[in-house]
């Protein structure tokens, strides 16, 4: 195995030590996946990835994952001291084996031109130093180095590093990629993070500017690229290939989920809570007996948060093919609460994909079913994974008087993923490098 330079450009300030450690993990990660890539029999794919000094062999499809990453139970608690990333990407599966032919390169008629334009404008507005710290190759493991926790050391450029004009360019990029609801949700999470930090007297850790931008690849209408917006309780991964968009993993959460700020009540992550309760309460008593695996809710139940890209989880709960038409619509309502945070055309394509596998979609529940009860729900199919987790109060509990150890709707973590290898658009990326003439 040849030596591999895992350097990714200069890192400044207090993040240097942490970034050095993460670059070392990238080096190990790349080395562990190189052999698997050779077995693909595609010199073009190998060359494309080998050209990435920070790259990985994670576009390969190995026959089975090497086990769950060591980032904890998957509840989004990856962070300092809990951020190992030593395996190549495989994706969420039910049994360690991928289902093939779920995702293909094809035209979706999604208008990605505004996102490309906004991303180019954002990059053009950065200084050379900022751009060097922010732009990675499309194969980079930086895609996977996200976490929702506040103390996690991130790369890229933070909102705190940007001028007002640069911030506006970043907001324009989010506005081009997200729906009005998606943009509002993202902004509310940041707003509550600032206000809650002020309420507990710790705006160093909790504020509206500790959110970071990274861009992978070069914005293009033909070549793969994407961006990541990453911070406390908010992570957006957005991959683009032509007119195809993969917006996952995306993490939205808040503590508290509702707070009075400047005389106005600001509420966030309410859509997924209401949709989840509407679904479970549409079930008959017999159906709830199948769907509800536990009447009690643990402090944290999430299975596929940060550093859980390769989680293995069997289907559990009630299956979509036994639901009535109304119940199936309510099930879809849970997914729509997440998917509708993308632009309408991208959301339409995503929901069509989800509907095509509705019979093979499972929903599992833990906790209460009352309007104010804490609960956990997971929606799981071959093409979508959604979790809504009402957690025990965390470091911001002083902002709303949460009781330690008692799960509450005032602290919600939620995530959407694409199982079977297409988080971060990885499966589309793999196919692109195997099939594009100029990469062969």
N, C-alpha and C positions, 0 to 999 in steps of 0.2 A: 504494500500500500504506500503510495507516494505521500510525502509530507504535504499538508494542506494549510494554506494561510487562511485563518479564520478572521482576519481583521476586517472591520467594516467602517473604517474612517475614524476620525477623531471623536472622542467623547470628552465633554467638558464638565468641570465642576465636581460635586460630590458623587456623581454617578459613575466616575471613572472605575473605581474598584469593582462595583457591582457589574458594570458592563464588561470588564475584563473577564469576570467569572462567566458571564453569559456567552461571551465570545469563545471561551474555552469549551463550554457546553456545545456550542455550534460545531466546533471542530470535532468533538467526539461524535456528535450527531451525524455529521457528514461522513466521517470515516465508517461509521457503523452501517450506513446505507449504501455506500458506493458499490459493494459487491452485488447487492440486490439490483441495482440499476443496470449493471453489466448484463445480467440475465435477461433484460428486456430485449436484447438483440438489436438495439437501435443506436447506431453511432451518433446520429443527429441529436437524439435526446440526451445522450451522455455528454456530447460536446456542449450543448446548450447549458446544461446544469454545471458542468465542470468549469465553464467560463465564469461562473459566479463565485468569487472568492469567499463570499459569505453564504454560499448556497448550500443546498442539501440534496440528497437523493430522494426526497420525499414525494416526487412525482411518480415513483414506481409503485407497482401494486404487488406487494409481497403476498404470499399465500396465506399468511396469518400474522397477526400482531404478536409482538413479544411480551405482551402484558400491559396492564394499565400503567401510565406514567406515575411517578412518585410524588405527584402534586396533591397528596391528600385524598380524601374520599370523593373529590369531584365537586365540592360545594362552592367553588369559586374562591377558595382560601389560599390559592397559590400566591406566593410572595417571597420575600426575603427568607432564606432558610428553607423554602418549600417550593423550589422552582426547577427541579431536575427535568431535563428534556433530552434524553439520551437515545430515544428511539425514533425511527423514521415514521412519518405520518402514515396512518392506516385508515383512521376514521371510526366512527361509532358502528358497532355491529351487535347482533343479538347473540352470536356464538363464536366470534372470532373469525368468521368467514364473510366476505363481502358478497352482496348480490350484484351480479354483473349486469351491464346494459341498462341501468336505470337512467343514466345521464349521457347525453350525446351532444355533440356540437351541431347546432342547427339554428336557423333563423327564428327569432322570437318577436321581432318587430318592436322591441323595446328601444326607445329613443335614448341612446347613451351619449349623444353629441353634447348636450348641456353639461353633463358630468365631466366629459373630456375637456371641454372649454374651461370649466371652473377649476379643474385640477391644474391645467396648464397655467392659468392665471395665478393660482395660489403659489405654484412653484416659482413662477417668474417674480413674484413679490417678495420672495425670501432672499436674504443675503447668501453669498456663496457658502459661508460657514454654516448657516442654518440649513441650506439645501443639502450639503454634505452629510449633516447629522440626521437628515430627515428622509432622504431617498435611498431605498434599498432595491435590490433586484427582485424580480417577481417570484423567484424561487426561495427567497430568504426565509430562514426560520423566524425572522422577526414577526411574520404573520402569527406565529404560535406563542410568542412571548408576551401575552397580555394577561392582565389580571384585574379584577374589579376592586381589589382592596386598596385602601388609601395609601398604605406605606410601601407599596411596590415601586421599585426603581425602574423607570421607563426610559426608553430612548426616543429619539425624534425631537421635535420642538414643541414645547408646552405653550399654552395660551399666555402664560406669564412672560414668555420670551418674546412675544409678538407685539408689534405696534398696533394701534387701533385699526389702521388701514389693513395690515396683515390679518388681523382677527376677522375683519369684514370679509376678506377673501376666503378665509376658512369657513365662515358662516355661509358664504355663497356656495361653496362646495357641498356642504351639508344640505343646503336648500335645494341644490340640483339633484341630489341623490335621494333625499327623503321626502315623504309627503308632509303636509302641514302638521299632521298629528305626530309624525316621527320627529320633525324638527322641534315642535313644542315639547314633546316628551324629553328630548335631550336637553333642551334649555332649562326645563323645570327641574330636572335632576341636578344640574349644576347650581341652579338658584337655591334649591333647598340645601344642598351641600354647603353653600356659603352661609346661609342663615343658621343652619344647625351648628356650624363651626363657631359662629358668633355667639350662639346661645350657650355653648359650653366653654367659651373662652379659648378656643383652639383653632384659629383660622390658618395656622401654619400647616396643619394636616388636612383641614377641611375647608375648601374654598372653591370658587367657581373657575379658577384659572389652572388648576392642577390636572389638566387634560392635555394629552399629547397627540400630535399628528405624526404619522409615518406614511409614506407613499411607496408602493412596491412596483417596480418597473417604470416605464414611461407612458404617460397617457396616450392612447392610440385607438383608432377605430378598427384596427386589424390585429394588433398584437395584445397579448394578455397583460393586464396591469391591475392595480387596485389601491385602496387606501385603508388605513386603520385610524380610528379615533378612539382613544383609550384613556380611561381615568376611573376614579372612584364611582362605582355603581353604574358606569356607562361604558360599553365597549361596542364599537361598530366595525365589522369587517365587511368590506365591499369590493368584490372582484368583478372585473369587466373583461369580456372577450367578445369583441364585435358588438352584436346587439343582445348578448346574453349577460345576465347579471346574477351573481350569487351573493346574497347578503346574509352571510352566516359564517361563524357564530356571532350572534348579537346578544349582548347582555344589557338588560335594563333593570335597575333597582333603586331603592331609596330608603333612607332612614332619617326622619320619619317620611311616610308617604303623603302626609297632609300637614301643612303648617301655615300659620298666619304670618305673612311677610308684608310689611308696610301697609297693614290694614286690609290685605287681600288674602283669602284662603287659597293656597297653592296646593293642588292635589296631583299626584302622579302615580303611574302604575295601577290605576284604578280599573282600566278597561279589562285587563287580563284577570283581575280578581272577580269582577262582576260576571264576565263570560264564563269563568270556571264554575262559579256557584250556580249560574243559570243552568249549566249542563248537568251538574250532579243532582240538582233538585228536579230535573226533568225525568230522572230515572225512577222506575218503580222500586218498591222495596226489594224485590227479588234481584233486580238489576244492580241496585246499590250493594247488595251482599256480594256480588261478583267484583264490582269496581272498587269498593272501599276495602283496602287491605288492612287498615288499622284505624280505629276510632280515635286514636291519640296521635298527636303530632310531636315529633322530636324537635330539638332546637334548630337543627339544620338537616335537610333531607336531600338537597340537590345532588345529582349523580354525575352531571357532565358540565361542571363549571370550568374554571381555568385549569389548564394543564391536565385535562381529561379528554384529549382529542381521540384517544384510542379506547375509550371505555367500552366494556362488554356488558350488555344488559339485556336479559331475555325479555320478551314481551310479557306483559303482566296486566291484569285487570279485565275490563269488558271490551269486547271486540266490536268494531263498527258494523259488521254485517248482521248483528242481532238488534240494532237500534232502529227505531221508527224514523220516518222522514224528518219529523220535527227534532228528534234527539240528534240526528246526524247533522242537522243545521246548527244546532247548539254546540256540538263538538267542533264543527268548522269555525264557529264563532271564537273559540279559544285561540285557534291558530291565526285567524284573521286579526286578532288584537295585536299580534306581532307583525304579521306580513303587511298589514296596512300601514306600517310605518315606512315602507318603501313607496316610491312613486307608483301611481295607479297602474301604469302599464306593466311594470315589473311585478307588482303585487298580483295582477290578474294572471300572469304566467305562472307564478309560484302557486297560487291557489288551485289552478287547473291541475298542476302536478300533484298537489295534495289530494284533490278530489279523486283523481285516477286510482289512488291507493286507499280510498276510504274504507273499503271492506276489510282491509288488512291493517287498520289503525286500531291501536289499543289505548285505553285510558285507565290509569290507576290513580287512586286517591288515598290520602291519609289525613286524619283530622276531622274537624267538625264540618257541618254543612249549613250552619246558621249564617245570617248576614254578616255578623262580626267575628265569626270563628276563624281561628288560624287553621290553615290547611296546606297540603302539598298535592299538586296534580302533575301528572306526566302524560303527555300525548306522544305516542310513539308509532311510527310507521316506517316502511322502507325508505321514505324520502323526507320525512320531517320528524324532528324531536323538539318538544316544547316542555319546559318545566316552569311552574310557578310555585315558589316556596316562601311561605310566611315564616320568617325566622324569629328566633329569640332576639331580644334587644342587644345591640352591639355598642360600639364606643360612643354613639350619638344618642344613647337612651336618655341622657340628661336633658335633651332638647324637648322631650315629650313625656317624661316620667315613666318610661318603660320599666317593667319588672324583670330583673335579670333571670334568665332561664325559662321565661314564659313566652312561647311564640306568639306573634301578634301580626295583624295586618298592617301595623305601622312600620314594619320592617320587612320589605319584600325583595326577594331576588328572583329574577326570571330570565330565561334564556331560550333562544331558538337556534337549532343546529340542523345540518343536513347529513344524515347518516350515510353509511356505505361509501365513504370516501370523497364526498364533494363539499365538505366544509372548506372555506377559503377558495372554492372553485378548483380544488386540487385535481379532481377527476377530469374536468374540462382542460386544465393545464396539461395533464398527462397526455390526453388525446391530441391536443394541439401539437405538442412536440413530437408525437409519433406519426402524425398524418400530414402536417404542413410541409409542402414540397421544399421550402427554403430551410427547413430544419432537419430534413432527412439526409 
